[in-house]
Amino acid sequence: MANVAMTGVPLRLIGAASGTYNTIRQFGSVVGSAAVSVELQARLSQSMRSSATAVTEDLPAGSRQDFIDRISGPTGSPEGFGATPPEVPNDLQGLATQAFHNGLADAAGKTMVLLIVVLAVGVLACLAMARRSPVKRDHDHPSARPAASTEREPQHD
């Protein structure tokens, strides 16, 4: 990628272009990581609630909302379901684990769409750069070459 980006840069600007390229690359990495984190967190909030709601069908009506809140809350986890009332199924930990796994898988899958879009934009940008004809560098330009001598050197017999 760096080679493609630096191909058309004149030799006298190569240092500045390299610095700019690396700065933009680092900035893009930070912003991209933050965007993926925000997207995943937003998706997790939605997916955990819907996943927890889906697995609560076997729970009594009074226990459903507590279960959903514990799974989809900010510290949601499949852990921490200890003693349960007799009317609640014994496998509450299993339901919590199932809700957590389903919610996480759903959120991660939806977040992958963002990554695929960014990757596709990057590929298109690379293809657009690769199709350009490269700019001649300073040392390739005819005026940068030393002038050819038109005088003949004297012949020694």
N, C-alpha and C positions, 0 to 999 in steps of 0.2 A: 504494500500500500504506500509506503514511504517512497519507493522508487517511482511509482506512478505519479504521486503528488509532486515530486521534485524534478521530473523529467523535463518540463518546459521552462524551468527557471534559469535565467541567465547566470553565468558563472559568477559575476560580480555580486549577485544577490543571494547566492546559495546559503550563506551563513544566516542571514536574516530570515530567509524562507524556512530553513530547517528549524530555527528557534520558534517561529510562528506556528509551524506545523506541529511541533511537539507540545507547545502550550495549548493549542486547540484540542489536540488529542487527549491531554491530561484533563482539561476542562470537560470535554465530552464524556470521559470515563466517570468523573465525579457526578455530573448531572445525570448521566444515564443510570448509574447505580441508585441515585436518589429517586429518580422517576420509577424505576422498577420496584423499589422498596415501598414507595407511596402507593403505587398501583396494587401491589400484593397485599398491603395492609387494608386498603379499601375493599378489595375482593374478599379477604378473609372475614371482615366484619359481616359482609352480606352472606357469604357461603356458610359460615359457622351457624348463623341463626337459622337459615333454611334447612341445613343438614340436621341440626338438633331438633327442629320442628318435625322433620320427616321421620325420625326414629322414635318419637315419643308417643306413637299410636297406642302402644301397649301399657303406657303409664296411666295411672288414675288422673283425672282432670286436675285435681289439686296439686299434684306433683309436677305436672308438665312445665308450667311456667318457671318454676325454680330450676328445673333441669336445663331449660333453654337459656335462662339467664346465666347459669354457671358455665355452660359451654361457650356461649357467644359473648361473654363479657370480656373486658380488657385483659383479664388474666386467665382466660378460658383454657382449660386443660382437661384431658380425659382422666386425670388423677384426682384423688381427693373425695371420691364418693365412698364413704365408709358405711356405717350402720344405716339401714334404711327401714322405714316402717313396714309392717307385714304386708300391706296392700300393694307395695311396690315390688316389681320383679327383682329376683335375686341378682340378676346379671346387669345391674345398673352400670357397673364399670365397663362391661362389654358394649353396652349401648353408647356410653360416653366415648369409648375408643372408636367405635364405628362412626359416630357423628363427627368426631375430630378428623379421622382419616378421610371421610368423604368430603368434608368441608375444605380441608387442606388441598386435596387433589383437584377439586373444582376450582378453587382460587388460583392454584398454580397453573392449571390449564388455561384459564382465562387470561392470566398475566403473560403467558407465552405469546399471545397474540401481539402484545406491544413489542416484544423482542423480535418477532418475525417481521413486523412492519419496519422497525428500525433497520434490521438486517437487509430487507429488500431495498430500502432507500439507499443504504450504503452500497449495495451491489450496483444499483442503477447509476449512482454517482461515479463509481469506478469505471463502469462501462462508458459513460459519457466522457470521462477524462481519457480513457484509452483510445477512443476514436479520434481525438484531436491529433492533428499533425504536430509533432514536437517542434518547439521553437529552437532555432539554431543557437547554440551557445556562443559566447564571445570568441572563443578560440576557433570556432568553425566558420566564423564570418570572414569573407575575403579580405576585409580591411584590417583584420587583426593579424593576418599572416605577414611575415616580412616580405618586402617587395623582391621579386626575382631580379637578379642582376642581368642587364641587357648587354653589358660590356663583356668582351672576351678577354680572357687573360692572355698575356703575351706568350707565344710559343717559344720555347728554348730548344735550339738545335744541338 
